[in-house]
Amino acid sequence: MQIRLQTFTVHKRFALTISRGTNTGNTNIWIAIAHENIEGWGEASPFEVGEAQTTEMLLAALTEIAPRLEQYSPLDRQQIEQVCIGANLPSAARAAIDMALYDWLGKRVGLPLWQLWGLSRQSIVPTSVTVGISSPEKARERVQHWQEVTSVRCLKVKLGSPEGIESDRAMLQAVREEAPADALIYVDANGGWNLDDALLMCNWLGELGIRYIEQPLPKGQEQDLEILYARSPLPIFVDESCFTSQDIPKLADKVHGINIKLMKAGGLTEALRMVHAAKACGLQIMFGCYST
């Protein structure tokens, strides 16, 4: 099989600010895997959780591994995965390859992924739209912008402001006042709180009817999740604390659910393992993304 790589830049219409900083866009890597006159596409997006995976790092890794993979067929997914793991390929680079292999297979047999996996589209839940950290006035404007382009059923509000939880509270109240009355609201702190603030905020958010809190504590502070789990009225999900299926058993008695992202997991193959592992541990599942 032949592999081609190309970078492209995605610019956000609105910059997104979370507890770790502000993002205005990404330069991603497009990968095309060609075999038997069929071409499968995948994508790698850089991210900065844990050990940063930059565009330059991902492009270099994919360029180096490509000649080693040309001897395989896109049907040799298990062997290809082992080669990539053995080469210590960054997870986002593995994800791009894995996506392209599945895309190739789907085109080969003429089926979308959901049918390849035997899934039902009737089970798809609404996609949430995101409001980043900002002033209450800017948060109101962002909710208004979302309502101009889509039917807003679920809102994920980024909290964990460096200005503290009072700033978080003011912004969230502004979002609630501007959002549709029937919209579900979720909160993601991206590890921006300490344990004391997380306990205060979880109780306050519970009183407001917020549905869940995501990543309330920083990655590396998982031991405190057990305390929060016991005292929070809200379900707790983790994102930055959970990369692959190996992380799930260690978190199963401390959280209610996990956020699966292809760039963290290393592709669709590992994402499916995470689904099965999470369900076996009685955890709920959400799917997220980087890039746009």
C-alpha positions, -999 to +999 in steps of 0.1 A: +000+000+000+011+036-007+010+064+019+008+101+012+009+129+038-002+165+037-006+193+062-035+217+063-046+244+087-080+247+103-089+282+116-116+285+143-143+310+136-143+317+173-112+312+195-117+286+223-104+293+258-102+266+284-084+264+317-050+257+300-051+285+274-067+297+241-067+279+208-074+297+175-068+268+151-046+238+143-023+226+116-034+190+111-020+161+090-041+144+063-030+108+054-041+089+024-035+051+022-039+037-014-042+001-023-060-017-052-072+016-066-090+025-034-078+054-011-086+056+026-083+089+044-073+097+080-063+128+100-040+136+129-045+166+151-019+179+175-028+183+212-011+193+244-026+170+271+001+151+289+032+150+267+024+174+239+020+160+204+029+188+179+023+189+142+060+187+135+064+157+158+034+139+142+045+146+107+081+134+114+068+102+130+044+094+101+071+101+075+094+078+093+070+049+097+054+051+062+081+030+044+078+003+070+040+000+064+041-002+026+046-040+026+012-045+043-023-045+030-050-023+046-065-056+058-035-063+080-047-039+107-036-060+137+000-063+123+001-026+114-011-016+149+017-037+164+043-021+142+031+013+151+031+005+188+065-011+186+079+021+170+064+042+198+044+062+173+025+090+190-012+083+196-025+109+172-003+095+144-016+060+151-051+074+150-046+089+116-034+055+102-061+036+119-088+059+105-074+056+070-074+018+072-111+018+083-120+043+056-103+021+030-122-009+042-155+009+042-149+020+006-138-015-004-170-031+008-193-001+003-204+004+039-200+032+064-183+025+097-215+023+117-226-006+095-192-023+096-195-023+134-231-034+133-243-002+151-277+016+150-280+052+140-311+054+161-288+053+192-269+085+184-273+111+211-273+149+204-240+166+199-232+193+223-219+227+213-192+244+234-189+278+251-153+286+261-141+306+291-149+343+287-167+372+303-204+368+309-212+392+280-190+373+256-205+340+268-240+353+260-228+363+225-214+328+219-247+312+228-264+336+205-240+327+177-246+290+182-284+295+180-279+313+147-263+282+131-279+252+148-306+239+170-290+240+204-300+210+225-269+205+246-243+230+258-209+222+272-196+251+292-159+254+298-151+265+334-119+265+355-111+301+348-077+314+361-098+342+377-114+317+401-147+301+407-166+333+412-158+342+376-169+307+366-202+312+384-209+345+367-202+332+333-223+300+338-253+321+350-250+342+318-251+311+297-281+297+315-300+329+310-292+330+273-296+293+264-329+277+253-351+268+283-350+231+274-313+229+266-292+205+286-261+220+301-228+202+309-197+217+325-160+209+317-134+223+340-104+208+320-086+202+353-089+239+363-100+234+400-084+221+431-103+197+453-118+223+476-131+244+447-143+213+429-164+202+460-179+237+462-187+239+425-201+204+422-226+211+450-235+245+434-238+230+399-260+202+413-284+228+427-287+244+392-295+211+375-263+208+356-261+173+342-225+163+349-190+177+355-161+167+333-124+166+344-129+187+376-093+180+388-060+182+370-045+151+354-022+135+379-046+142+408-067+111+403-063+101+439-086+130+449-113+119+425-123+092+451-132+120+476-150+140+450-168+109+438-182+102+473-194+137+479-204+152+445-242+152+437-232+153+400-218+125+378-181+129+372-165+122+338-128+123+330-110+133+298-074+142+304-071+115+330-081+087+306-062+080+274-066+043+266-084+012+278-056+005+302-065+036+322-102+026+327-099-001+355-079+023+377-106+049+374-137+027+376-143+033+413-136+070+412-157+083+382-190+078+365-178+080+329-150+087+305-145+109+274-130+090+245-111+109+219-094+093+188-063+113+191-057+103+227-067+067+222-047+060+191-076+054+167-109+036+162-095+002+171-085+013+206-116+035+210-137+004+205-117-014+232-123+016+255-161+013+249-161-024+259-138-018+289-159+011+301-191-009+298-176-038+316-167-015+345-202+000+345-191+034+333-209+059+310-193+070+277-190+102+258-170+110+226-150+142+221-125+156+197-096+180+192-091+202+161-123+222+153 
